[in-house]
Amino acid sequence: MNKIIPRLLPLAVLLCASPVFAQNNPTGAAVAPGCGVPDTKFDVKTDKGQHPVTQPDAGKALVYFIEDDSDFDSTPKPTTRMGLDGTWVGATHGNSYFYTSVDPGEHHLCASWQSTVILGQGQKTVAAHFTADPGGVYCFRVRNAWWLNHGQARIDLEPLDSDEGQLLASKFSLSIFHLKK
């Protein structure tokens, strides 16, 4: 009997601790692995004159997030937060883009409208994952859409060929963002 108790002790600790781990996510809320904390907000400005040409740092990869609002039939355009591996890394607003450096390996992405109060029904958060190679350049287009006559909103996240992504980014504004305090 005394030999069984030490073997069951790790199982008992795990069972007792599991409710603590479950408390990290709010109940009833859908959470994508790439998204950050839901109440994080950004101030975003755009600069049409800046189009920096950047190469990945040694041993790293670059990820471009490009917001395409060409199918958004209303104003104001949404501010879209971009998440990477559970942290919001930036935001865009109205046909703009930014880029960030990442380590090689698998990454989880998320794009979400900063305010989901606007524009009624529809999907306002999307997620994806990809694997980055050292020296790679990865581009993801976030398409925001809303049709005035239907009252439906939609957001899509799709990978682009890096050449196509950089061409699209060259037509859009650079996003300059700061966390709201």
Secondary structure as UniProt FT lines:
FT   TURN            2..3
FT   HELIX           4..22
FT   TURN            23..24
FT   TURN            27..28
FT   TURN            33..34
FT   TURN            38..39
FT   STRAND          42..47
FT   TURN            48..49
FT   TURN            58..59
FT   STRAND          61..72
FT   STRAND          79..84
FT   TURN            85..86
FT   STRAND          87..93
FT   STRAND          96..102
FT   STRAND          105..113
FT   TURN            118..119
FT   STRAND          121..122
FT   STRAND          125..132
FT   TURN            134..135
FT   STRAND          137..147
FT   TURN            148..151
FT   STRAND          152..160
FT   HELIX           162..171
FT   STRAND          173..179
//
